[in-house]
Amino acid sequence: MSSSPVVVVGKKKPWNYVTACITVFNSGSRTLTIRGRGSNISRAVDVANLLRRNVAGTQILEIRIVEDVNDADNSRIIPVIEIVFKNPHSP
């Protein structure tokens, strides 16, 4: 995983995560990663689409699909999506 800030998508409404992404961009970060695990993958994609449509100049740099091992029992693999955005205000 890269060193960019990560917004981990959970059960809240997508606009809450969009607000968090905008806050990270306003703090001066050049890139941002939106991360969704398991059943929250579709919500992470929704957040990425809302951010892309409503913040002018945002660009998707990379989309990664990886696997995570469940913390409780190491035998269960959980799918993860990571969507990396570029800050529209950075050079």
VOSENU-739799 format. One record per residue (C-alpha): residue number from 0; residue in one letter; x, y negated, z negated. Coordinates in pm, 1 decimal, padded with zeros to 6 digits. Layout:
BEGIN
{NUM 'A' {X Y Z}}
...
//
This chain:
BEGIN
{0 'M' {00000.0 00000.0 00000.0}}
{1 'S' {00120.4 -00348.3 00074.3}}
{2 'S' {00190.1 -00625.4 -00176.2}}
{3 'S' {-00112.0 -00834.0 -00076.6}}
{4 'P' {-00389.2 -00897.5 -00330.7}}
{5 'V' {-00658.0 -00629.2 -00334.0}}
{6 'V' {-01032.8 -00678.5 -00378.3}}
{7 'V' {-01174.0 -00342.4 -00487.9}}
{8 'V' {-01536.6 -00307.6 -00379.5}}
{9 'G' {-01774.3 -00147.4 -00628.0}}
{10 'K' {-02146.9 -00155.8 -00699.3}}
{11 'K' {-02206.2 -00533.2 -00697.8}}
{12 'K' {-02369.0 -00722.0 -00412.7}}
{13 'P' {-02145.1 -00780.4 -00108.3}}
{14 'W' {-02155.8 -01159.7 -00143.0}}
{15 'N' {-01983.6 -01134.1 -00482.4}}
{16 'Y' {-01685.5 -00969.7 -00313.1}}
{17 'V' {-01688.2 -01223.3 -00027.3}}
{18 'T' {-01663.6 -01497.4 -00291.1}}
{19 'A' {-01369.1 -01314.7 -00449.5}}
{20 'C' {-01197.6 -01292.7 -00108.6}}
{21 'I' {-01245.0 -01665.4 -00046.9}}
{22 'T' {-01101.5 -01737.6 -00391.9}}
{23 'V' {-00792.8 -01529.4 -00309.6}}
{24 'F' {-00750.5 -01711.9 00021.0}}
{25 'N' {-00786.2 -02051.1 -00150.0}}
{26 'S' {-00515.2 -01956.3 -00399.6}}
{27 'G' {-00266.0 -01946.7 -00110.9}}
{28 'S' {-00226.7 -01576.8 -00038.1}}
{29 'R' {-00130.9 -01499.1 00324.0}}
{30 'T' {-00306.1 -01161.0 00338.0}}
{31 'L' {-00585.0 -00983.1 00153.1}}
{32 'T' {-00684.2 -00618.3 00131.6}}
{33 'I' {-01045.5 -00507.8 00083.5}}
{34 'R' {-01055.8 -00155.8 -00061.6}}
{35 'G' {-01353.4 00079.1 -00090.9}}
{36 'R' {-01352.2 00434.4 -00230.3}}
{37 'G' {-01602.1 00711.1 -00164.4}}
{38 'S' {-01961.3 00589.6 -00150.5}}
{39 'N' {-01845.2 00225.9 -00159.2}}
{40 'I' {-01681.9 00250.5 00184.7}}
{41 'S' {-01994.6 00123.2 00360.1}}
{42 'R' {-02017.7 -00169.9 00118.0}}
{43 'A' {-01650.4 -00254.2 00184.2}}
{44 'V' {-01723.7 -00260.7 00558.7}}
{45 'D' {-02021.8 -00489.7 00489.6}}
{46 'V' {-01796.7 -00724.6 00291.2}}
{47 'A' {-01540.2 -00727.5 00572.8}}
{48 'N' {-01807.8 -00809.6 00831.1}}
{49 'L' {-01954.9 -01087.9 00616.4}}
{50 'L' {-01609.6 -01236.8 00560.8}}
{51 'R' {-01520.9 -01215.8 00929.1}}
{52 'R' {-01849.4 -01375.5 01042.1}}
{53 'N' {-01875.1 -01651.0 00782.4}}
{54 'V' {-01516.9 -01769.1 00731.4}}
{55 'A' {-01385.7 -01927.6 01050.2}}
{56 'G' {-01047.9 -01802.5 01166.3}}
{57 'T' {-01021.2 -01482.0 00962.3}}
{58 'Q' {-00855.6 -01196.0 01144.5}}
{59 'I' {-00841.6 -00826.9 01068.3}}
{60 'L' {-00477.0 -00723.8 01077.9}}
{61 'E' {-00510.6 -00355.3 00995.9}}
{62 'I' {-00762.5 -00089.2 00897.4}}
{63 'R' {-00629.7 00209.3 00703.2}}
{64 'I' {-00818.1 00527.1 00616.4}}
{65 'V' {-00641.2 00717.7 00340.3}}
{66 'E' {-00715.2 00974.2 00070.7}}
{67 'D' {-00704.5 00934.2 -00304.9}}
{68 'V' {-00690.1 01208.9 -00567.2}}
{69 'N' {-00964.2 01198.6 -00830.2}}
{70 'D' {-00831.7 01098.3 -01173.0}}
{71 'A' {-01041.2 01348.5 -01368.2}}
{72 'D' {-00943.8 01663.3 -01178.8}}
{73 'N' {-00658.9 01663.8 -00930.6}}
{74 'S' {-00839.1 01906.4 -00698.4}}
{75 'R' {-01088.5 01655.6 -00558.2}}
{76 'I' {-00988.2 01425.5 -00270.5}}
{77 'I' {-01174.6 01095.0 -00225.4}}
{78 'P' {-01170.9 00901.3 00104.9}}
{79 'V' {-01058.5 00536.8 00090.9}}
{80 'I' {-01078.2 00253.7 00343.4}}
{81 'E' {-00845.5 -00047.1 00326.6}}
{82 'I' {-00912.4 -00348.9 00549.8}}
{83 'V' {-00631.8 -00605.9 00564.9}}
{84 'F' {-00721.7 -00967.0 00652.0}}
{85 'K' {-00503.1 -01264.8 00743.6}}
{86 'N' {-00572.1 -01596.2 00570.8}}
{87 'P' {-00709.0 -01842.7 00827.6}}
{88 'H' {-00537.7 -02135.2 00647.7}}
{89 'S' {-00186.4 -01989.1 00632.5}}
{90 'P' {00070.4 -02060.5 00905.1}}
//
